[in-house]
Amino acid sequence: MANANIGDNISFKRDGKSYKGTVTVVRENSVIVEYGYNKEKGEPLATIVNHKNYKITNAI
């Protein structure tokens, strides 16, 4: 399976819920993904996802 690149859209599951986000950083075993925006804090929601735990939905 191919790994995502910066700017790719991916889908992943966390705590039984599905999320979609955009890859901002690629690391050896994982990617950092922005998947929303926290209006109260004025900053993006980001998380780390292992390469085995996501699917690329729209590659750039």
DRENBA-269971 format. One record per residue: residue number from 1; residue in three letters; chain; y, z negated, x of N, C-alpha, C, O in turn. Coordinates in steps of 0.001 Angstrom, whole numbers. Atoms other than C-alpha are relative to their C-alpha. Example, Ala and Ser with C-alpha at 12.3 -4.5 7.8 and 13.67 -1.06 7.14 Angstrom:
+-----+------+-----+---------+---------+---------+---------+---------+---------+---------+---------+---------+---------+---------+---------+
: seq : type : mol :    n_yy :    n_zz :    n_xx :   ca_yy :   ca_zz :   ca_xx :    c_yy :    c_zz :    c_xx :    o_yy :    o_zz :    o_xx :
+-----+------+-----+---------+---------+---------+---------+---------+---------+---------+---------+---------+---------+---------+---------+
:   1 :  ALA :   A :   -1190 :       0 :     890 :   -4500 :   -7800 :   12300 :    1200 :       0 :     900 :    1181 :    -665 :    1936 :
:   2 :  SER :   A :   -1190 :      60 :    -820 :   -1060 :   -7140 :   13670 :    1090 :    -730 :    -770 :    2198 :    -899 :    -261 :
+-----+------+-----+---------+---------+---------+---------+---------+---------+---------+---------+---------+---------+---------+---------+
This chain:
+-----+------+-----+---------+---------+---------+---------+---------+---------+---------+---------+---------+---------+---------+---------+
: seq : type : mol :    n_yy :    n_zz :    n_xx :   ca_yy :   ca_zz :   ca_xx :    c_yy :    c_zz :    c_xx :    o_yy :    o_zz :    o_xx :
+-----+------+-----+---------+---------+---------+---------+---------+---------+---------+---------+---------+---------+---------+---------+
:   1 :  MET :   A :   -1178 :       0 :     846 :       0 :       0 :       0 :    1244 :       0 :     893 :    1280 :    -665 :    1929 :
:   2 :  ALA :   A :   -1241 :     -98 :    -772 :    3486 :     844 :    1251 :     896 :   -1208 :    -262 :     941 :   -1735 :   -1373 :
:   3 :  ASN :   A :    -953 :    1090 :     139 :    6038 :   -1878 :    1881 :    1334 :     543 :    -484 :    1671 :    1699 :    -229 :
:   4 :  ALA :   A :   -1315 :    -388 :     509 :    9438 :   -1776 :     195 :    1006 :      80 :    1140 :     826 :    -537 :    2190 :
:   5 :  ASN :   A :   -1112 :    -119 :    -934 :   12602 :    -817 :    2050 :    1257 :    -568 :    -642 :    1294 :    -795 :   -1851 :
:   6 :  ILE :   A :   -1268 :     514 :     533 :   16150 :   -2128 :    1679 :     523 :     963 :   -1059 :     571 :    2173 :    -836 :
:   7 :  GLY :   A :    -524 :    -794 :    1098 :   17589 :    -911 :   -1629 :   -1018 :     378 :   -1046 :    -644 :     807 :   -2138 :
:   8 :  ASP :   A :    1045 :    -309 :     974 :   14234 :    -371 :   -3347 :      12 :   -1019 :   -1132 :     321 :   -2192 :    -924 :
:   9 :  ASN :   A :     172 :     894 :    1145 :   13736 :   -1824 :   -6818 :   -1471 :    -370 :     -86 :   -2343 :     491 :      29 :
:  10 :  ILE :   A :    1376 :     474 :      91 :   10616 :   -3957 :   -7198 :    -158 :    -881 :   -1236 :     826 :   -1354 :   -1805 :
:  11 :  SER :   A :     316 :     964 :    1052 :    8901 :   -6012 :   -9891 :    -980 :   -1008 :     584 :   -1837 :    -670 :    1401 :
:  12 :  PHE :   A :     874 :    1067 :    -488 :    7196 :   -9344 :   -9262 :    -105 :   -1069 :   -1070 :     709 :   -1119 :   -1992 :
:  13 :  LYS :   A :     201 :    1092 :     951 :    5886 :  -12359 :  -11159 :     238 :   -1325 :     691 :    -124 :   -1516 :    1852 :
:  14 :  ARG :   A :    -275 :    1340 :    -512 :    7015 :  -15935 :  -10690 :    -121 :    -964 :   -1181 :     576 :    -799 :   -2183 :
:  15 :  ASP :   A :     216 :     998 :    1051 :    5819 :  -18882 :  -12818 :    -348 :     640 :   -1340 :     125 :     189 :   -2384 :
:  16 :  GLY :   A :     459 :    -650 :    1216 :    4188 :  -16544 :  -15351 :     995 :     953 :    -631 :     704 :    1525 :   -1681 :
:  17 :  LYS :   A :   -1008 :    -916 :     527 :    7357 :  -14484 :  -15906 :     151 :    1187 :     940 :     -16 :    1057 :    2153 :
:  18 :  SER :   A :    -230 :   -1203 :    -802 :    8053 :  -10940 :  -14730 :    1482 :     149 :     291 :    2324 :    -105 :    -570 :
:  19 :  TYR :   A :   -1379 :    -217 :    -427 :   11225 :  -10162 :  -12795 :     113 :    1353 :     673 :    -864 :    1877 :    1208 :
:  20 :  LYS :   A :    -320 :   -1220 :    -731 :   12859 :   -7027 :  -11423 :    1201 :    -294 :     868 :    2106 :   -1024 :     465 :
:  21 :  GLY :   A :   -1112 :     235 :    -898 :   15181 :   -6987 :   -8465 :     105 :    1076 :    1061 :    -690 :    2015 :    1101 :
:  22 :  THR :   A :    -272 :    -950 :   -1065 :   16561 :   -5115 :   -5474 :    -218 :    -667 :    1352 :     261 :   -1776 :    1590 :
:  23 :  VAL :   A :     303 :     517 :   -1336 :   15320 :   -5623 :   -1911 :    1277 :      19 :     848 :    1951 :    1045 :     943 :
:  24 :  THR :   A :   -1178 :      82 :    -862 :   18101 :   -6834 :     415 :    -367 :    -186 :    1466 :     401 :     201 :    2347 :
:  25 :  VAL :   A :     456 :     225 :   -1377 :   16103 :   -7838 :    3535 :   -1504 :     228 :      44 :   -2233 :    -203 :    -849 :
:  26 :  VAL :   A :    1437 :    -208 :    -199 :   12700 :   -6716 :    4831 :    -418 :    -777 :    1239 :     193 :    -658 :    2301 :
:  27 :  ARG :   A :     554 :     763 :   -1118 :   10684 :   -9048 :    7034 :   -1444 :     429 :     219 :   -1972 :    1260 :    -521 :
:  28 :  GLU :   A :    1361 :    -415 :    -349 :    7241 :   -8776 :    8622 :    -984 :    -213 :   -1147 :   -1797 :     668 :   -1427 :
:  29 :  ASN :   A :     967 :     326 :    1052 :    5347 :  -10468 :    5755 :     597 :     -89 :   -1392 :    -129 :    -346 :   -2352 :
:  30 :  SER :   A :    -641 :     202 :    1296 :    7888 :  -10553 :    2930 :    1305 :     778 :     -97 :    1765 :    1390 :     868 :
:  31 :  VAL :   A :   -1325 :    -569 :     240 :   11102 :   -9250 :    1392 :     856 :   -1045 :    -704 :     336 :   -1924 :   -1390 :
:  32 :  ILE :   A :    -930 :     830 :     754 :   14195 :  -11024 :     108 :     580 :     882 :   -1092 :    1035 :    1996 :    -832 :
:  33 :  VAL :   A :    -364 :    -790 :    1169 :   15117 :   -9866 :   -3386 :    1112 :    -692 :    -781 :    1046 :   -1893 :   -1039 :
:  34 :  GLU :   A :   -1008 :     484 :     945 :   18258 :  -10275 :   -5485 :    -439 :     462 :   -1381 :    -670 :    1650 :   -1606 :
:  35 :  TYR :   A :     533 :    -334 :    1321 :   17172 :  -10441 :   -9123 :     885 :    -460 :   -1149 :     447 :    -460 :   -2299 :
:  36 :  GLY :   A :    -915 :     426 :    1056 :   20184 :  -11711 :  -11047 :    1272 :    -547 :     599 :    1513 :    -433 :    1801 :
:  37 :  TYR :   A :   -1280 :     535 :    -442 :   23560 :  -13399 :  -10872 :     278 :   -1308 :    -734 :     163 :   -1370 :   -1958 :
:  38 :  ASN :   A :    -343 :    1294 :     576 :   24544 :  -17039 :  -11442 :    1513 :     -45 :    -207 :    2276 :    -177 :     750 :
:  39 :  LYS :   A :   -1435 :     -43 :     317 :   27913 :  -16929 :  -13216 :     695 :   -1319 :     318 :    1859 :   -1324 :     721 :
:  40 :  GLU :   A :    -608 :    1313 :    -254 :   28517 :  -20673 :  -12819 :     353 :    -191 :    1471 :    1422 :    -707 :    1799 :
:  41 :  LYS :   A :    -227 :     160 :   -1434 :   28201 :  -20607 :   -9037 :     649 :    1219 :     629 :    1146 :    1145 :    1753 :
:  42 :  GLY :   A :    -591 :   -1216 :    -510 :   29445 :  -17051 :   -8606 :    -762 :     618 :    1158 :    -164 :    1182 :    2073 :
:  43 :  GLU :   A :     817 :    -547 :   -1082 :   26540 :  -15993 :   -6408 :   -1273 :     623 :    -559 :   -1707 :     266 :   -1654 :
:  44 :  PRO :   A :    1232 :    -639 :     471 :   23434 :  -13802 :   -6698 :   -1204 :    -940 :      66 :   -1247 :   -1857 :     886 :
:  45 :  LEU :   A :    1275 :     711 :     -44 :   19985 :  -15209 :   -7462 :    -911 :     793 :     929 :   -1086 :    1999 :     753 :
:  46 :  ALA :   A :     856 :    -670 :    -963 :   17642 :  -14418 :   -4585 :   -1267 :    -820 :     223 :   -1273 :   -2040 :      59 :
:  47 :  THR :   A :    1267 :     661 :    -289 :   14040 :  -15206 :   -3697 :    -755 :     806 :    1047 :    -415 :    1955 :    1329 :
:  48 :  ILE :   A :     860 :    -655 :    -987 :   11408 :  -14356 :   -1097 :   -1321 :     350 :    -678 :   -1912 :    -479 :   -1370 :
:  49 :  VAL :   A :    1249 :    -452 :     605 :    8380 :  -12317 :   -2176 :    -881 :     617 :    1087 :    -436 :    1489 :    1833 :
:  50 :  ASN :   A :     959 :    -537 :    -951 :    5295 :  -11617 :     -52 :    -300 :    1458 :    -342 :    -276 :    1841 :   -1511 :
:  51 :  HIS :   A :     293 :   -1416 :     218 :    4418 :   -7928 :     410 :   -1169 :     219 :    -958 :   -1227 :    1249 :   -1630 :
:  52 :  LYS :   A :    1162 :    -139 :     879 :    1163 :   -8514 :   -1501 :     330 :    -282 :   -1462 :    -477 :      12 :   -2344 :
:  53 :  ASN :   A :    -290 :     504 :    1343 :    2970 :   -9870 :   -4577 :    1078 :     771 :    -755 :    1702 :     219 :   -1662 :
:  54 :  TYR :   A :    -967 :    -798 :     753 :    5246 :   -7049 :   -5735 :    -471 :    1441 :    -100 :   -1367 :    1878 :     622 :
:  55 :  LYS :   A :     235 :   -1425 :     147 :    5174 :   -3454 :   -6904 :    1343 :     711 :      62 :    2316 :     267 :    -548 :
:  56 :  ILE :   A :   -1223 :    -793 :     -93 :    7791 :    -860 :   -6021 :     144 :     791 :   -1289 :    -772 :    1514 :   -1683 :
:  57 :  THR :   A :    -215 :    -724 :    1251 :    9317 :     520 :   -9231 :     899 :    1208 :     193 :     779 :    2191 :    -539 :
:  58 :  ASN :   A :    -895 :   -1124 :    -238 :   12018 :    2792 :   -7817 :     399 :      -6 :    1475 :    1280 :    -763 :    1885 :
:  59 :  ALA :   A :    -289 :     -69 :   -1430 :   12058 :    3695 :   -4127 :    1210 :     899 :     252 :    1380 :    1931 :    -397 :
:  60 :  ILE :   A :   -1182 :    -808 :    -353 :   15273 :    4997 :   -2581 :    -324 :     846 :    1215 :     526 :    1602 :    1685 :
+-----+------+-----+---------+---------+---------+---------+---------+---------+---------+---------+---------+---------+---------+---------+
